[in-house]
């Protein structure tokens, strides 16, 4: 019996930002796996790369960011997708509730 792929799989994620002051290495070799039905909490100090890692899953990194490694959502490598392909994936296969849910979740919108 074959095992279903992980819902989210991150392997050796590395993210760097080009800044006026030089390159900033924000994420260094992150690997994790989340199966369907599992819940994962990522905790750490402010500035440790939690939000940058989450944004990489959704393709929401700024243009100054350079990501390498593998980010698979249901077997699809999102690091390699075009903007149009990413838009189709968001909401259907992957989504994010940002840090201020009271401003991100409006009960008026379904």
TORGU-315355 format. One record per atom (N, C-alpha, C): residue number from 1; x, y, z; residue in three letters. Coordinates in nm, 4 decimals. Each point is the difference from the previous one (the first is absolute). Last residue first. Example, Ala and Ser with C-alpha at 12.3 -4.5 7.8 and 13.67 -1.06 7.14 Angstrom:
REM residues 2
+-----+----------+----------+----------+--------+
! num !       xx !       yy !       zz ! residu !
+-----+----------+----------+----------+--------+
!   2 !   1.2850 !  -0.2250 !   0.7080 !    SER !
!   2 !   0.0820 !   0.1190 !   0.0060 !    SER !
!   2 !  -0.0770 !   0.1090 !   0.0730 !    SER !
!   1 !   0.0290 !  -0.5720 !  -0.0070 !    ALA !
!   1 !  -0.0890 !   0.1190 !   0.0000 !    ALA !
!   1 !   0.0900 !   0.1200 !   0.0000 !    ALA !
+-----+----------+----------+----------+--------+
***
This chain:
REM residues 110
+-----+----------+----------+----------+--------+
! num !       xx !       yy !       zz ! residu !
+-----+----------+----------+----------+--------+
! 110 !  -1.7138 !   3.5539 !   0.3054 !    UNK !
! 110 !   0.0029 !  -0.1447 !   0.0237 !    UNK !
! 110 !   0.1401 !  -0.0552 !  -0.0175 !    UNK !
! 109 !  -0.1307 !   0.5056 !   0.1738 !    UNK !
! 109 !   0.0398 !  -0.0740 !  -0.1175 !    UNK !
! 109 !   0.0043 !  -0.1496 !   0.0297 !    UNK !
! 108 !  -0.1136 !   0.3087 !   0.3397 !    UNK !
! 108 !  -0.0865 !   0.0415 !  -0.1099 !    UNK !
! 108 !   0.0301 !  -0.0808 !  -0.1264 !    UNK !
! 107 !   0.2575 !  -0.0270 !   0.4146 !    UNK !
! 107 !  -0.1208 !  -0.0849 !  -0.0039 !    UNK !
! 107 !  -0.0974 !   0.0354 !  -0.1106 !    UNK !
! 106 !   0.5464 !   0.0468 !   0.0177 !    UNK !
! 106 !  -0.1151 !   0.0872 !   0.0067 !    UNK !
! 106 !  -0.1259 !  -0.0858 !  -0.0115 !    UNK !
! 105 !   0.5521 !  -0.0505 !   0.1023 !    UNK !
! 105 !  -0.1248 !  -0.0760 !  -0.0132 !    UNK !
! 105 !  -0.1180 !   0.0921 !   0.0224 !    UNK !
! 104 !   0.4403 !   0.1731 !   0.0288 !    UNK !
! 104 !   0.0066 !  -0.0846 !  -0.1192 !    UNK !
! 104 !  -0.1296 !  -0.0759 !  -0.0248 !    UNK !
! 103 !   0.0758 !   0.2835 !   0.3840 !    UNK !
! 103 !   0.0005 !   0.0857 !  -0.1182 !    UNK !
! 103 !  -0.0002 !  -0.0837 !  -0.1286 !    UNK !
! 102 !   0.0035 !  -0.2190 !   0.4171 !    UNK !
! 102 !  -0.1148 !   0.0898 !   0.0060 !    UNK !
! 102 !  -0.0043 !   0.0941 !  -0.1192 !    UNK !
! 101 !   0.3668 !  -0.3096 !   0.0704 !    UNK !
! 101 !  -0.1204 !  -0.0578 !  -0.0605 !    UNK !
! 101 !  -0.1202 !   0.0929 !   0.0052 !    UNK !
! 100 !   0.5355 !   0.0536 !   0.0060 !    UNK !
! 100 !  -0.1111 !   0.0750 !   0.0575 !    UNK !
! 100 !  -0.1311 !  -0.0505 !  -0.0593 !    UNK !
!  99 !   0.4032 !  -0.2056 !  -0.1413 !    UNK !
!  99 !   0.0162 !   0.0149 !   0.1446 !    UNK !
!  99 !  -0.1115 !   0.0778 !   0.0674 !    UNK !
!  98 !  -0.1117 !  -0.2642 !  -0.4586 !    UNK !
!  98 !   0.1108 !   0.0839 !   0.0423 !    UNK !
!  98 !  -0.0076 !   0.0295 !   0.1495 !    UNK !
!  97 !  -0.1597 !  -0.4229 !  -0.2987 !    UNK !
!  97 !  -0.0635 !   0.1020 !   0.0831 !    UNK !
!  97 !   0.1146 !   0.0811 !   0.0588 !    UNK !
!  96 !  -0.0250 !  -0.3150 !  -0.4668 !    UNK !
!  96 !   0.0670 !   0.0447 !   0.1216 !    UNK !
!  96 !  -0.0879 !   0.0992 !   0.0722 !    UNK !
!  95 !   0.0028 !  -0.4380 !  -0.4043 !    UNK !
!  95 !  -0.0375 !   0.1360 !   0.0387 !    UNK !
!  95 !   0.0675 !   0.0323 !   0.1321 !    UNK !
!  94 !  -0.0597 !  -0.4003 !  -0.4383 !    UNK !
!  94 !   0.0796 !   0.0559 !   0.1098 !    UNK !
!  94 !  -0.0489 !   0.1418 !   0.0294 !    UNK !
!  93 !  -0.2201 !  -0.2772 !  -0.3246 !    UNK !
!  93 !   0.0904 !  -0.1002 !   0.0563 !    UNK !
!  93 !   0.0787 !   0.0493 !   0.1199 !    UNK !
!  92 !  -0.3370 !   0.2825 !  -0.1995 !    UNK !
!  92 !  -0.0487 !  -0.1344 !  -0.0302 !    UNK !
!  92 !   0.0850 !  -0.1055 !   0.0703 !    UNK !
!  91 !   0.1249 !   0.4508 !   0.0501 !    UNK !
!  91 !  -0.1399 !  -0.0082 !   0.0400 !    UNK !
!  91 !  -0.0576 !  -0.1379 !  -0.0217 !    UNK !
!  90 !   0.4174 !   0.1159 !  -0.2939 !    UNK !
!  90 !  -0.0372 !   0.0663 !   0.1253 !    UNK !
!  90 !  -0.1496 !  -0.0098 !   0.0258 !    UNK !
!  89 !   0.1928 !  -0.1596 !  -0.4116 !    UNK !
!  89 !   0.0277 !  -0.0889 !   0.1128 !    UNK !
!  89 !  -0.0483 !   0.0591 !   0.1326 !    UNK !
!  88 !  -0.0195 !   0.2459 !  -0.4098 !    UNK !
!  88 !  -0.0952 !  -0.1116 !  -0.0062 !    UNK !
!  88 !   0.0147 !  -0.0933 !   0.1198 !    UNK !
!  87 !   0.3049 !   0.3582 !  -0.0524 !    UNK !
!  87 !  -0.1332 !   0.0525 !   0.0319 !    UNK !
!  87 !  -0.1048 !  -0.1112 !  -0.0011 !    UNK !
!  86 !   0.4410 !  -0.1031 !  -0.1390 !    UNK !
!  86 !  -0.0085 !   0.0167 !   0.1447 !    UNK !
!  86 !  -0.1374 !   0.0510 !   0.0406 !    UNK !
!  85 !   0.1031 !  -0.0300 !  -0.4588 !    UNK !
!  85 !  -0.0169 !  -0.1339 !   0.0571 !    UNK !
!  85 !  -0.0151 !   0.0083 !   0.1516 !    UNK !
!  84 !   0.0982 !   0.3988 !  -0.2244 !    UNK !
!  84 !  -0.1355 !  -0.0457 !  -0.0345 !    UNK !
!  84 !  -0.0276 !  -0.1388 !   0.0587 !    UNK !
!  83 !   0.4357 !   0.1822 !   0.0447 !    UNK !
!  83 !  -0.0959 !   0.0738 !   0.0823 !    UNK !
!  83 !  -0.1434 !  -0.0474 !  -0.0266 !    UNK !
!  82 !   0.3715 !  -0.3627 !  -0.0935 !    UNK !
!  82 !  -0.0187 !   0.1379 !  -0.0444 !    UNK !
!  82 !  -0.1017 !   0.0671 !   0.0921 !    UNK !
!  81 !   0.3133 !  -0.4184 !   0.1711 !    UNK !
!  81 !  -0.1231 !   0.0396 !  -0.0684 !    UNK !
!  81 !   0.0027 !   0.1459 !  -0.0453 !    UNK !
!  80 !   0.3368 !  -0.2689 !   0.2665 !    UNK !
!  80 !   0.0191 !   0.0057 !  -0.1459 !    UNK !
!  80 !  -0.1241 !   0.0494 !  -0.0762 !    UNK !
!  79 !   0.0172 !  -0.0710 !   0.4783 !    UNK !
!  79 !   0.1124 !   0.0901 !  -0.0267 !    UNK !
!  79 !   0.0153 !   0.0218 !  -0.1503 !    UNK !
!  78 !  -0.3157 !  -0.3149 !   0.1882 !    UNK !
!  78 !  -0.0482 !   0.1373 !  -0.0150 !    UNK !
!  78 !   0.1118 !   0.0999 !  -0.0271 !    UNK !
!  77 !  -0.0960 !  -0.5410 !  -0.0836 !    UNK !
!  77 !   0.1086 !   0.0857 !   0.0463 !    UNK !
!  77 !  -0.0373 !   0.1458 !  -0.0256 !    UNK !
!  76 !  -0.3226 !  -0.4450 !   0.0908 !    UNK !
!  76 !   0.0340 !   0.1031 !  -0.0975 !    UNK !
!  76 !   0.1062 !   0.0921 !   0.0582 !    UNK !
!  75 !  -0.2161 !  -0.3665 !   0.2471 !    UNK !
!  75 !   0.0857 !  -0.0522 !  -0.1056 !    UNK !
!  75 !   0.0423 !   0.0998 !  -0.1058 !    UNK !
!  74 !  -0.2705 !   0.1183 !   0.3845 !    UNK !
!  74 !  -0.0678 !  -0.1135 !  -0.0629 !    UNK !
!  74 !   0.0783 !  -0.0507 !  -0.1213 !    UNK !
!  73 !   0.2409 !   0.3720 !   0.1395 !    UNK !
!  73 !  -0.1365 !   0.0039 !   0.0518 !    UNK !
!  73 !  -0.0768 !  -0.1064 !  -0.0760 !    UNK !
!  72 !   0.5533 !   0.1225 !   0.0919 !    UNK !
!  72 !  -0.1043 !  -0.0763 !  -0.0680 !    UNK !
!  72 !  -0.1325 !   0.0150 !   0.0733 !    UNK !
!  71 !   0.5158 !   0.2228 !  -0.0520 !    UNK !
!  71 !  -0.1226 !   0.0218 !   0.0761 !    UNK !
!  71 !  -0.1110 !  -0.0687 !  -0.0783 !    UNK !
!  70 !   0.5833 !   0.0211 !   0.0150 !    UNK !
!  70 !  -0.1247 !  -0.0559 !  -0.0523 !    UNK !
!  70 !  -0.1139 !   0.0308 !   0.0949 !    UNK !
!  69 !   0.4909 !   0.2667 !  -0.1249 !    UNK !
!  69 !  -0.0509 !  -0.1147 !   0.0743 !    UNK !
!  69 !  -0.1288 !  -0.0467 !  -0.0639 !    UNK !
!  68 !   0.1747 !   0.5188 !   0.0061 !    UNK !
!  68 !   0.0440 !  -0.1257 !  -0.0583 !    UNK !
!  68 !  -0.0430 !  -0.1117 !   0.0934 !    UNK !
!  67 !  -0.0876 !   0.5735 !  -0.1070 !    UNK !
!  67 !  -0.0266 !  -0.1244 !   0.0727 !    UNK !
!  67 !   0.0576 !  -0.1186 !  -0.0758 !    UNK !
!  66 !   0.0269 !   0.5731 !   0.0520 !    UNK !
!  66 !   0.0421 !  -0.1121 !  -0.0840 !    UNK !
!  66 !  -0.0155 !  -0.1267 !   0.0831 !    UNK !
!  65 !  -0.1948 !   0.5527 !   0.0051 !    UNK !
!  65 !   0.0312 !  -0.1294 !   0.0613 !    UNK !
!  65 !   0.0433 !  -0.1012 !  -0.1051 !    UNK !
!  64 !  -0.1640 !   0.4522 !  -0.0785 !    UNK !
!  64 !   0.1381 !   0.0053 !   0.0489 !    UNK !
!  64 !   0.0441 !  -0.1322 !   0.0616 !    UNK !
!  63 !  -0.4491 !   0.0882 !  -0.1557 !    UNK !
!  63 !   0.0924 !  -0.0232 !  -0.1112 !    UNK !
!  63 !   0.1458 !   0.0031 !   0.0418 !    UNK !
!  62 !  -0.3725 !  -0.1486 !   0.3636 !    UNK !
!  62 !   0.0239 !   0.1157 !  -0.0867 !    UNK !
!  62 !   0.1026 !  -0.0327 !  -0.1081 !    UNK !
!  61 !  -0.3339 !  -0.3772 !   0.2046 !    UNK !
!  61 !   0.1255 !   0.0667 !   0.0317 !    UNK !
!  61 !   0.0179 !   0.1208 !  -0.0919 !    UNK !
!  60 !  -0.3606 !  -0.3522 !   0.0274 !    UNK !
!  60 !  -0.0224 !   0.1402 !   0.0338 !    UNK !
!  60 !   0.1265 !   0.0731 !   0.0439 !    UNK !
!  59 !  -0.1491 !  -0.4844 !  -0.1186 !    UNK !
!  59 !   0.0576 !   0.0800 !  -0.1082 !    UNK !
!  59 !  -0.0175 !   0.1481 !   0.0234 !    UNK !
!  58 !  -0.1177 !  -0.3771 !   0.2973 !    UNK !
!  58 !  -0.1053 !   0.0643 !  -0.0777 !    UNK !
!  58 !   0.0526 !   0.0815 !  -0.1176 !    UNK !
!  57 !   0.2937 !  -0.2226 !   0.3016 !    UNK !
!  57 !  -0.0954 !  -0.1049 !  -0.0378 !    UNK !
!  57 !  -0.1085 !   0.0566 !  -0.0900 !    UNK !
!  56 !   0.3137 !   0.2893 !   0.1987 !    UNK !
!  56 !   0.0593 !  -0.0723 !  -0.1131 !    UNK !
!  56 !  -0.0927 !  -0.1109 !  -0.0489 !    UNK !
!  55 !  -0.1087 !   0.2517 !   0.3888 !    UNK !
!  55 !  -0.0262 !   0.0737 !  -0.1240 !    UNK !
!  55 !   0.0592 !  -0.0704 !  -0.1215 !    UNK !
!  54 !   0.0894 !  -0.1769 !   0.4301 !    UNK !
!  54 !  -0.1418 !  -0.0153 !  -0.0351 !    UNK !
!  54 !  -0.0331 !   0.0706 !  -0.1305 !    UNK !
!  53 !   0.4352 !   0.0567 !   0.1716 !    UNK !
!  53 !  -0.0201 !  -0.1400 !  -0.0397 !    UNK !
!  53 !  -0.1445 !  -0.0214 !  -0.0449 !    UNK !
!  52 !   0.1030 !   0.4158 !   0.1805 !    UNK !
!  52 !   0.0637 !  -0.0134 !  -0.1312 !    UNK !
!  52 !  -0.0179 !  -0.1425 !  -0.0520 !    UNK !
!  51 !  -0.1435 !   0.0929 !   0.4380 !    UNK !
!  51 !  -0.0895 !   0.0582 !  -0.1007 !    UNK !
!  51 !   0.0569 !  -0.0124 !  -0.1398 !    UNK !
!  50 !   0.2737 !  -0.1581 !   0.3571 !    UNK !
!  50 !  -0.1286 !  -0.0702 !  -0.0025 !    UNK !
!  50 !  -0.0913 !   0.0519 !  -0.1113 !    UNK !
!  49 !   0.4664 !   0.1413 !   0.1522 !    UNK !
!  49 !  -0.0317 !  -0.0528 !  -0.1322 !    UNK !
!  49 !  -0.1326 !  -0.0739 !  -0.0105 !    UNK !
!  48 !   0.2274 !   0.2640 !   0.3745 !    UNK !
!  48 !   0.0656 !  -0.1302 !  -0.0208 !    UNK !
!  48 !  -0.0360 !  -0.0665 !  -0.1328 !    UNK !
!  47 !  -0.1510 !   0.4304 !   0.2313 !    UNK !
!  47 !   0.1091 !   0.0090 !  -0.0968 !    UNK !
!  47 !   0.0681 !  -0.1315 !  -0.0303 !    UNK !
!  46 !  -0.2453 !   0.0230 !   0.4540 !    UNK !
!  46 !  -0.0287 !   0.0966 !  -0.1045 !    UNK !
!  46 !   0.1209 !   0.0092 !  -0.0919 !    UNK !
!  45 !  -0.0385 !  -0.4571 !   0.2556 !    UNK !
!  45 !   0.0174 !   0.1416 !   0.0296 !    UNK !
!  45 !  -0.0424 !   0.0863 !  -0.1181 !    UNK !
!  44 !  -0.2315 !  -0.4761 !   0.0328 !    UNK !
!  44 !   0.1369 !   0.0490 !   0.0069 !    UNK !
!  44 !   0.0014 !   0.1479 !   0.0287 !    UNK !
!  43 !  -0.3317 !  -0.4628 !  -0.1781 !    UNK !
!  43 !   0.0223 !   0.1034 !   0.1004 !    UNK !
!  43 !   0.1464 !   0.0417 !  -0.0008 !    UNK !
!  42 !  -0.4143 !  -0.2904 !  -0.2753 !    UNK !
!  42 !   0.1382 !   0.0437 !  -0.0149 !    UNK !
!  42 !   0.0179 !   0.1168 !   0.0962 !    UNK !
!  41 !  -0.3574 !  -0.4387 !  -0.0606 !    UNK !
!  41 !   0.0237 !   0.1345 !   0.0528 !    UNK !
!  41 !   0.1481 !   0.0303 !  -0.0154 !    UNK !
!  40 !  -0.3796 !  -0.3594 !  -0.2362 !    UNK !
!  40 !   0.1378 !   0.0328 !   0.0345 !    UNK !
!  40 !   0.0051 !   0.1422 !   0.0514 !    UNK !
!  39 !  -0.3638 !  -0.4417 !  -0.1065 !    UNK !
!  39 !   0.0155 !   0.1419 !   0.0293 !    UNK !
!  39 !   0.1434 !   0.0213 !   0.0441 !    UNK !
!  38 !  -0.2905 !  -0.3972 !  -0.3152 !    UNK !
!  38 !   0.0932 !   0.0400 !   0.1051 !    UNK !
!  38 !  -0.0017 !   0.1512 !   0.0177 !    UNK !
!  37 !  -0.2502 !  -0.2332 !  -0.3429 !    UNK !
!  37 !  -0.0603 !  -0.0160 !   0.1320 !    UNK !
!  37 !   0.0910 !   0.0382 !   0.1153 !    UNK !
!  36 !   0.2347 !  -0.1306 !  -0.4449 !    UNK !
!  36 !  -0.1403 !   0.0389 !   0.0019 !    UNK !
!  36 !  -0.0566 !  -0.0290 !   0.1386 !    UNK !
!  35 !   0.5171 !   0.0734 !   0.0077 !    UNK !
!  35 !  -0.0921 !  -0.0913 !  -0.0675 !    UNK !
!  35 !  -0.1419 !   0.0568 !   0.0053 !    UNK !
!  34 !   0.5099 !   0.2276 !   0.0173 !    UNK !
!  34 !  -0.1310 !   0.0001 !   0.0638 !    UNK !
!  34 !  -0.0924 !  -0.0897 !  -0.0817 !    UNK !
!  33 !   0.5665 !   0.1392 !   0.0792 !    UNK !
!  33 !  -0.1019 !  -0.0753 !  -0.0740 !    UNK !
!  33 !  -0.1287 !   0.0005 !   0.0812 !    UNK !
!  32 !   0.5306 !   0.2665 !  -0.0618 !    UNK !
!  32 !  -0.1120 !  -0.0465 !   0.0817 !    UNK !
!  32 !  -0.0997 !  -0.0715 !  -0.0892 !    UNK !
!  31 !   0.5087 !   0.3036 !   0.0204 !    UNK !
!  31 !  -0.0677 !  -0.1180 !  -0.0534 !    UNK !
!  31 !  -0.1119 !  -0.0375 !   0.0959 !    UNK !
!  30 !   0.3897 !   0.4292 !  -0.1140 !    UNK !
!  30 !  -0.1201 !  -0.0487 !   0.0690 !    UNK !
!  30 !  -0.0580 !  -0.1201 !  -0.0733 !    UNK !
!  29 !   0.4244 !   0.3030 !  -0.0681 !    UNK !
!  29 !  -0.0123 !  -0.1453 !   0.0030 !    UNK !
!  29 !  -0.1194 !  -0.0559 !   0.0749 !    UNK !
!  28 !   0.0726 !   0.4997 !   0.0404 !    UNK !
!  28 !   0.1182 !  -0.0799 !  -0.0301 !    UNK !
!  28 !  -0.0277 !  -0.1490 !   0.0206 !    UNK !
!  27 !  -0.2126 !   0.5477 !  -0.0540 !    UNK !
!  27 !  -0.0360 !  -0.1393 !   0.0271 !    UNK !
!  27 !   0.1151 !  -0.0867 !  -0.0480 !    UNK !
!  26 !   0.0601 !   0.4692 !  -0.0212 !    UNK !
!  26 !  -0.1145 !  -0.0053 !   0.0912 !    UNK !
!  26 !  -0.0388 !  -0.1410 !   0.0407 !    UNK !
!  25 !   0.4258 !   0.3162 !  -0.1869 !    UNK !
!  25 !  -0.0366 !  -0.1421 !  -0.0045 !    UNK !
!  25 !  -0.1086 !  -0.0224 !   0.1044 !    UNK !
!  24 !   0.1841 !   0.4452 !  -0.2889 !    UNK !
!  24 !  -0.0477 !  -0.0476 !   0.1292 !    UNK !
!  24 !  -0.0471 !  -0.1439 !  -0.0176 !    UNK !
!  23 !   0.3488 !   0.3797 !  -0.2777 !    UNK !
!  23 !  -0.0898 !  -0.1154 !   0.0012 !    UNK !
!  23 !  -0.0357 !  -0.0405 !   0.1432 !    UNK !
!  22 !   0.1294 !   0.5160 !  -0.0984 !    UNK !
!  22 !   0.0570 !  -0.1299 !  -0.0342 !    UNK !
!  22 !  -0.1040 !  -0.1106 !   0.0124 !    UNK !
!  21 !  -0.0910 !   0.4699 !   0.0681 !    UNK !
!  21 !   0.1130 !  -0.0288 !   0.0874 !    UNK !
!  21 !   0.0685 !  -0.1321 !  -0.0295 !    UNK !
!  20 !  -0.3903 !   0.1461 !  -0.2334 !    UNK !
!  20 !   0.1000 !   0.1038 !  -0.0226 !    UNK !
!  20 !   0.1259 !  -0.0247 !   0.0828 !    UNK !
!  19 !  -0.2770 !  -0.4341 !  -0.1193 !    UNK !
!  19 !  -0.0320 !   0.1275 !   0.0636 !    UNK !
!  19 !   0.1093 !   0.1006 !  -0.0336 !    UNK !
!  18 !  -0.2155 !  -0.5245 !  -0.1278 !    UNK !
!  18 !   0.0942 !   0.1031 !  -0.0425 !    UNK !
!  18 !  -0.0451 !   0.1308 !   0.0649 !    UNK !
!  17 !  -0.0952 !  -0.5159 !   0.1812 !    UNK !
!  17 !  -0.0540 !   0.1263 !  -0.0491 !    UNK !
!  17 !   0.1144 !   0.0914 !  -0.0398 !    UNK !
!  16 !  -0.1081 !  -0.5706 !   0.0686 !    UNK !
!  16 !   0.0883 !   0.1157 !   0.0184 !    UNK !
!  16 !  -0.0673 !   0.1226 !  -0.0607 !    UNK !
!  15 !  -0.0977 !  -0.5548 !   0.1576 !    UNK !
!  15 !  -0.0531 !   0.1255 !  -0.0537 !    UNK !
!  15 !   0.0932 !   0.1136 !   0.0388 !    UNK !
!  14 !  -0.0752 !  -0.5775 !  -0.0237 !    UNK !
!  14 !   0.0990 !   0.1038 !   0.0237 !    UNK !
!  14 !  -0.0539 !   0.1278 !  -0.0628 !    UNK !
!  13 !  -0.1484 !  -0.5503 !   0.1298 !    UNK !
!  13 !  -0.0407 !   0.1340 !  -0.0442 !    UNK !
!  13 !   0.1025 !   0.1027 !   0.0455 !    UNK !
!  12 !  -0.0419 !  -0.5222 !   0.0133 !    UNK !
!  12 !   0.1181 !   0.0860 !  -0.0159 !    UNK !
!  12 !  -0.0334 !   0.1394 !  -0.0534 !    UNK !
!  11 !  -0.4126 !  -0.2846 !  -0.0075 !    UNK !
!  11 !   0.1321 !  -0.0628 !   0.0096 !    UNK !
!  11 !   0.1086 !   0.1027 !  -0.0295 !    UNK !
!  10 !  -0.5684 !  -0.0810 !   0.1192 !    UNK !
!  10 !   0.1045 !   0.0988 !  -0.0247 !    UNK !
!  10 !   0.1330 !  -0.0687 !   0.0230 !    UNK !
!   9 !  -0.5543 !  -0.1257 !  -0.0767 !    UNK !
!   9 !   0.1347 !  -0.0502 !   0.0228 !    UNK !
!   9 !   0.0998 !   0.1081 !  -0.0397 !    UNK !
!   8 !  -0.5682 !  -0.1147 !   0.0862 !    UNK !
!   8 !   0.1041 !   0.1017 !  -0.0143 !    UNK !
!   8 !   0.1333 !  -0.0641 !   0.0326 !    UNK !
!   7 !  -0.3572 !  -0.2840 !  -0.0396 !    UNK !
!   7 !  -0.0761 !   0.1174 !  -0.0445 !    UNK !
!   7 !   0.0959 !   0.1171 !  -0.0241 !    UNK !
!   6 !   0.1720 !  -0.5066 !  -0.0585 !    UNK !
!   6 !  -0.0284 !   0.0965 !   0.1055 !    UNK !
!   6 !  -0.0780 !   0.1177 !  -0.0582 !    UNK !
!   5 !  -0.0531 !  -0.4662 !  -0.2511 !    UNK !
!   5 !   0.1045 !   0.1002 !   0.0256 !    UNK !
!   5 !  -0.0423 !   0.0934 !   0.1130 !    UNK !
!   4 !  -0.1716 !  -0.5097 !  -0.0067 !    UNK !
!   4 !  -0.0303 !   0.1275 !  -0.0651 !    UNK !
!   4 !   0.1113 !   0.0993 !   0.0290 !    UNK !
!   3 !   0.0795 !  -0.5365 !  -0.0191 !    UNK !
!   3 !  -0.0311 !   0.1068 !   0.0931 !    UNK !
!   3 !  -0.0259 !   0.1280 !  -0.0776 !    UNK !
!   2 !  -0.0722 !  -0.5364 !  -0.1545 !    UNK !
!   2 !   0.0846 !   0.1190 !  -0.0092 !    UNK !
!   2 !  -0.0491 !   0.1081 !   0.0953 !    UNK !
!   1 !  -0.0219 !  -0.5587 !   0.0100 !    UNK !
!   1 !  -0.0845 !   0.1186 !   0.0000 !    UNK !
!   1 !   0.0887 !   0.1245 !   0.0000 !    UNK !
+-----+----------+----------+----------+--------+
***
